Amino acid sequence: MQTVIRSILGGLALGTLALGVGLATLLAVGWLGFGGNPWFVVAGACLTVTIIGVVSGMAMGGAIRGLSRELEHGDGSRLVSGPRWLRSVLRALNEYQVRHQQGEAAWRTREQDLEIRARVADDGRMQSEAVLEVMDDAVIVCNTLLEIISSNQAAGRLLGFDPATAEGHPIAEIVKDHTLRRIITETLEAGVDVEPRRGELMLGDCSNMGGNACEVVSACAVDRQGRASAVVTVLHDLSREREISQMKSEFVSKASHELRTPLSSMRAYVEMLVDGEARDEDTRQEFYRIIQSETDRLARLVDNMLNISRIEAGIIEVDRDVVDMHDLADRAVQTLEPHAREKSITLHTEIAPVGTMVCGDSDMLQQVIVNLLSNGIKYTPEGGRVTVQVDADTLTRSVHVAVADTGLGIAPHDAEHVFEKFFRVENYKRVAKGTGLGLNLCRHIIETVHQGQIGLESTLGMGSRFWFSVPMGQLPARVAA
């Protein structure tokens, strides 16, 4: 707009100058024709040109400035007033200004639309990245040049790279497993007309996760033209699932073995009773006692398995109350005193006078103490000693219970597994019978139900010391008399 105005001013100035020169020429000719002095004629002509130029310039400048203000501050739809001979120019400038304003408004609308689309795209990208990060499965996205454009932390952990620095790098530099790279390459070459590739592979080339079995699904992403724009690969680590499956199989196998032993014994003695092999009353009573003992063993095994399953599933009912561990220890000693007396084992108690109150389930905690004390008696030779200790730890605000014996002790390589399901020290299976679930149940009761700790300190041939600690409980408020 300013360039157009300058052009108009320049044209008007030249026109005014031409007009002034013409008038000066006419004056000079007239003056000379009448015998005037030529120098006066020249001076008069110059003065005339100057006056006409200044007046015309001021008039045109005022008109143009008015036009400029109208176009800059007006709405562009009203015809600007001015001299009649200048109105065609003003009308053309007015139309140009209207078109310019309309184009500027259209560009602003387009710019706003692009900004909105950019924000939506950024929000979608951030949501996609958030979804990838919370996924447990590894995800890798490559472009058609086989360069990584996106990956999540699970992929970094599984394949051993940093997702933050992998973007933009060829997959051959980031993924070391040849089989996985081949699957991604073949998926891109196959295009979008085939089903997603599925299979399993062993990540043998991963230094940190060598030998892991993974399920792989790879497919091409499609753009608006229906062409392959990227390759999306998802890896599901099967190691944990196979480990759980193996644990379930081992549990079923061990549980079946433990159940079969008492059932086989019971069936054998029942068959002898049916066949009449027990001819006297004393033999029959002995068979009855064995059957009763095996029945109790079977019932304990089933109860322990059910309790462990309930605790692991989080569906066991817990009757929490303020419990005095002093009373629980005394009751456990009284219960097992006859069994200790049969083996000439001395039971000792070392109990703190105060501070032994905890918040928990009385029956479950009683079961833990009885189980630990029973194991101490079973694996302690005749004439030995088993000590029950109850003490308060004010620093950690917990009550510490320990059962120490002078028994056989446990080797370090076996001590690491004593709290596992169905584990029993091989050399001690002939010493005493058991199901291998008692200590595992104790660990679940202490750690899962009561948020405590349980452990073992043992030296082979010099006895063992099983201990556990649970948080202290608050005494109920006393009612004023």
Secondary structure, 3 states (H helix, E strand, C coil): CHHHHHHHHHHHHHHHHHHHHHHHHHHHHHHHHCCCCHHHHHHHHHHHHHHHHHHHHHHHHHHHHHHHHHHHHCCCCCCCCCCHHHHHHHHHHHHHHHHHHHHHHHHHHHHHHHHHHHHHHHHHHHHHHHHHHHCCCEEEEEECCCEEEEECHHHHHHHCCCHHHHCCCEHHHHCCCHHHHHHHHHHHHHCCCCCCEEEEEEECCCCCCCCEEEEEEEEEEECCCCCEEEEEEEEEECHHHHHHHHHHHHHHHHHHHHHHHHHHHHHHHHHHHHCCCCCCHHHHHHHHHHHHHHHHHHHHHHHHHHHHHHHHHCCCCCCEEEEEHHHHHHHHHHHHHHHHHHCCCEEEEEECCCCCEEEEEHHHHHHHHHHHHHHHHHCCCCCCEEEEEEEEECCCCEEEEEEEECCCCCCHHHHCCCCCCCCCCHHHCCCCCCCCCHHHHHHHHHHHHCCCEEEEEECCCCCEEEEEEEEECCCCCCCCC
